[in-house]
């Protein structure tokens, strides 16, 4: 689970990356899930876009893909969404620490 500070940090990183996952009028297939999973393993953060002719809203698509890939939805704006999943073996992104008061 991401904190608001970590989400803000990831949103800043997402501004500079290109959209690599595009959903059209078809279903969310295993191929799309595999593409997202591979990209998340390599990059940890990906940006996707849902085209106007898709049966899914960008929120629905982001939630479905995140659930199947074990990722977190960072942001959904308009037709675009951002997903994040930490690579436990070779982390690329260092998130800000959480300040939990006990």
Secondary structure, 3 states (H helix, E strand, C coil): CCCHHHHHHHHHHHCCCCEEEEECCCCCCHHHHHHHHHHHHHHCEEEEEECCCCCCCHHHHHHHHHHHHCCEEEEEECCEEEEECCCCCCCCCCCCCCCCCC
